[in-house]
Amino acid sequence: MNKKAIELTLNTIVIAMIVVIVALIIIFIFNHYYGKETKIIGGQIDQLEDYDGDGTSNMFDPCPCNADVKENCPTAKDECKTTMENDYKTKK
């Protein structure tokens, strides 16, 4: 057997393992720090949806839980937001 070829193969395997370990550590670090922003962006994207189906996105809808009401929403916006969040959680 060629001893240099075996050493070269082992060196390649060791270097590949080190690269994989470093890549996993970097992925973990980025996911830890940037995972919070992903949740914030996801919440903002949810606001672009139309919960009540009236054609106005939730962000601009004065009453996002009730399609029939265009002004002076009888439901408090915070209460409506909680209802929407609970519905989104059950859908996922």
Buried (B, 14 or more C-beta within 10 A) or exposed (E): EEEEEEEEEEEEEEEEEEEEEEEEEEEEEEEEEEEEEEEEEEEEEBBEEBBBEBEBEBEEBEBBBBBEBEEEBEBEBEEBBEBBEEEBEEEE
